[in-house]
Structure formats: structure tokens, C-alpha cells
Amino acid sequence: MTKSPSEIHACLTNERIDYVGQLIARVRAENLDAVEERDNGWSIGCRAHAWVCSEILQQEEDVPWLSVVDPSLRFISKIGDVEFSFYKGMAEKPKKNIITRAQSYPELRQTLLFDLPIPEKLVWVYAVETDLEGITTNIEFFGMSGSGEVIASRTVPIFDVTANLVDVNNTESEPVELPAASPSLPKIRKDKTSDSEEHDE
């Protein structure tokens, strides 16, 4: 069982992790809405990456704990003091170039995880999983060692929808009187009668 990210870094709260993850999911959905006939999988994927990067750059101005370290195609950001990146793919199969970005955290040497020391070098990343149509189906935020071992993780809730509350005392919820149904006997189907007569012969 892995730890939660906040147990390793206090700045990696669930709220902050979910904020960025839901941002990624929202922007990717907006990108799909803008697809036209001239697009293909490559152009859609490139634009989705660019749109997410641009959105994080804009959010950096208003969100004090969110910052951008490297605005290039590698695009590395920070939640608090912790760098993170993102990629499209399964969490179980992180890309090799992601693993090589592991940061050194000397303070983790003294932290114990199931009686084992947490690796000093960790990389934090969002894995964005999609279906064949490019719709985001799952987002995992996790920290892993340079060898690819996942130390901490969180699944971002991207399908949570707040229900609309309705006042139970309004007129819409009051009982409605309906006219009584008129009694009637079930009709005997002629085809059944004819079938039985044919078998009797």
C-alpha cells in the first residue's frame, strides 16, 4: 500500500493535487470539443498538451502555490516546492524520460515507509489515461523513485458532479392528484384461441 502524497510533502494536499488534475481533464475536454475534420490523432494530442501548458501558465498568476519551472516542451511545474510534470499514458507504464527527472530530497532519508526509507530521489507526475476517442478516463498523481517504484499516489476525482439541491417544500414536490383508472378485463387474444383449436384437431 502506498502513502498519500501529503504524507511525504505537506504542500501536496489533496485539494491542490485535484485542482491541477481537474484542470488537465477540463482543458483536454475543451480541446476535444474544438476538433475539426482536418485534425488527426497527432494534431489533437499536440494541441491538448499545448492547451494544458498554457492554462497552467495563466493559473500561475492567480494561484500562489502553483508555478512553472520550465515552460519548454518538457514543461515542469511546481505545487508548492515540489516539481511535477504530466504525460498521456497509463500510470503503470511511465515514460523513461519522466523517470530521469527525479529530484533529490535529502530530508526524506529519515522518513520511514513500512520500516523502509523513502528514496531520496523522487519524481512527481500526472498520468492522464484516455480511451480510443481521446476522452480522459482517469488521472493518477504519483511519486516514484528513479527505478520506477511508486511510493505515493492519489487518483484525481474527475467525474464528481455536485448534485443540484431542490427545496422539498416547493410546489414541484407536492403530490399530484390523478384520476382513478377505469376498471377493465383483460382481452382474450384470438390468435391464441385459433392456435389451441388447431392443435386439438
C-alpha positions in Angstrom: 0.0 0.0 0.0 1.4 3.4 -1.0 1.3 6.6 1.1 -0.6 9.7 0.2 1.5 12.4 -1.3 0.8 14.8 1.6 2.5 12.3 4.0 5.7 12.9 2.1 5.3 16.6 1.3 2.9 18.7 3.3 2.4 21.0 0.3 0.9 18.2 -1.8 -2.6 18.4 -0.3 -5.4 16.5 -1.9 -7.1 19.8 -2.8 -4.1 21.1 -4.7 -3.5 17.8 -6.5 -7.2 17.6 -7.5 -7.2 21.2 -8.6 -4.4 20.6 -11.2 -5.7 17.2 -12.2 -9.2 18.5 -12.8 -7.7 21.5 -14.7 -6.0 19.0 -17.0 -9.2 17.0 -17.6 -11.2 20.1 -18.2 -8.8 21.6 -20.8 -8.4 18.3 -22.6 -12.2 18.1 -22.9 -12.3 21.6 -24.3 -9.7 20.6 -26.8 -11.8 17.7 -28.0 -14.8 20.0 -28.4 -12.6 22.1 -30.8 -11.7 19.1 -33.1 -12.4 19.6 -36.8 -12.2 17.3 -39.8 -8.7 18.4 -40.7 -7.4 17.1 -37.3 -5.8 13.7 -36.7 -4.6 12.0 -33.5 -1.2 13.7 -33.7 -2.5 17.2 -34.0 -5.2 16.7 -31.3 -2.6 15.3 -28.9 -0.1 18.1 -29.5 -2.8 20.8 -29.1 -4.1 19.2 -25.9 -0.6 19.3 -24.4 -0.1 22.9 -25.5 -3.5 24.0 -24.1 -2.8 22.4 -20.7 0.6 24.1 -20.6 -1.0 27.5 -21.5 -3.7 27.1 -18.9 -1.2 26.3 -16.1 0.9 29.4 -17.1 -2.3 31.5 -16.8 -3.2 29.9 -13.5 0.3 30.7 -12.1 -0.6 34.4 -11.9 -3.6 33.8 -9.6 -2.7 30.6 -7.7 0.1 31.3 -5.2 1.2 27.7 -4.7 1.3 26.9 -8.5 4.4 27.9 -10.5 6.1 27.0 -13.8 9.8 25.9 -13.7 10.4 25.0 -17.3 7.9 26.4 -19.9 9.6 24.4 -22.8 8.1 21.2 -24.3 9.3 19.4 -21.2 7.0 21.7 -19.2 7.8 21.3 -15.5 5.6 23.0 -12.9 5.5 23.2 -9.1 2.9 22.6 -6.4 4.5 24.4 -3.5 8.1 23.3 -3.5 7.6 20.1 -5.4 8.1 19.8 -9.2 5.7 17.8 -11.3 5.1 17.1 -14.9 2.3 15.2 -16.8 2.0 12.8 -19.7 -0.7 10.9 -21.6 -0.5 7.2 -20.8 -1.1 4.6 -18.1 0.3 5.1 -14.6 1.7 1.6 -14.7 3.8 2.4 -17.7 5.6 5.7 -17.0 7.8 7.0 -19.8 11.5 6.7 -19.3 12.2 10.4 -19.8 9.8 11.1 -17.0 11.7 8.8 -14.5 15.0 10.6 -15.3 13.6 13.8 -13.9 13.7 12.5 -10.3 14.5 15.3 -7.9 16.8 14.9 -4.8 15.1 15.3 -1.5 17.7 14.8 1.3 15.1 15.3 4.0 13.4 12.1 3.0 16.3 10.0 4.3 14.9 10.0 7.8 11.3 9.3 6.8 10.2 5.7 7.2 7.6 3.9 5.0 6.7 0.4 6.3 10.1 0.4 8.1 11.9 1.1 4.8 13.5 4.5 4.0 11.8 6.6 1.3 14.2 7.0 -1.7 16.0 10.4 -1.6 15.2 11.0 -5.3 11.5 11.1 -6.3 9.7 12.3 -9.4 6.1 13.5 -9.2 3.8 13.2 -12.2 0.3 13.2 -13.5 -0.6 10.2 -15.7 -3.5 11.0 -18.0 -5.3 7.9 -19.2 -7.7 8.2 -22.2 -10.0 6.0 -24.3 -9.7 5.4 -28.0 -11.6 8.7 -28.7 -9.2 10.7 -26.6 -11.7 11.2 -23.7 -9.9 11.4 -20.3 -10.9 8.3 -18.3 -8.6 8.5 -15.3 -5.8 10.8 -13.9 -3.3 9.5 -11.4 -0.9 11.7 -9.5 2.1 9.8 -8.1 5.6 10.0 -6.8 8.1 7.3 -7.8 11.7 6.5 -7.4 14.4 6.6 -10.1 13.8 2.9 -10.5 10.1 3.4 -11.2 8.8 2.2 -7.9 5.6 4.1 -6.9 6.0 5.5 -3.4 2.8 7.6 -3.1 -0.2 8.2 -5.2 -3.7 9.7 -5.5 -6.5 9.2 -8.0 -7.9 12.5 -9.1 -11.7 12.6 -8.9 -12.6 13.8 -12.4 -16.2 12.6 -12.6 -17.6 14.1 -9.4 -20.6 16.2 -10.1 -22.3 18.3 -7.4 -26.0 17.5 -7.2 -28.5 20.3 -7.5 -30.4 20.6 -4.2 -34.1 21.0 -4.5 -36.3 22.5 -1.8 -38.7 19.7 -0.7 -41.4 22.3 0.2 -41.8 23.8 -3.2 -44.8 23.2 -5.4 -43.0 20.8 -7.7 -42.6 18.2 -4.9 -46.2 18.4 -3.7 -48.4 15.3 -4.5 -50.4 15.5 -7.7 -54.0 14.1 -7.8 -54.6 11.8 -10.8 -58.0 10.4 -12.0 -58.8 6.9 -11.0 -58.0 4.3 -13.7 -61.2 2.8 -15.2 -61.6 -0.9 -14.5 -61.3 -3.3 -17.4 -61.0 -7.1 -18.0 -58.1 -8.4 -20.0 -58.9 -9.2 -23.6 -58.5 -12.7 -24.9 -56.3 -12.8 -28.0 -58.0 -14.5 -30.9 -54.7 -15.9 -32.2 -54.3 -18.0 -29.0 -57.8 -19.4 -29.4 -57.2 -20.4 -33.0 -53.9 -21.9 -32.2 -55.4 -24.1 -29.5 -58.2 -25.2 -31.9 -55.6 -26.2 -34.5 -53.7 -28.3 -32.0 -57.0 -30.0 -30.8 -57.6 -31.1 -34.4 
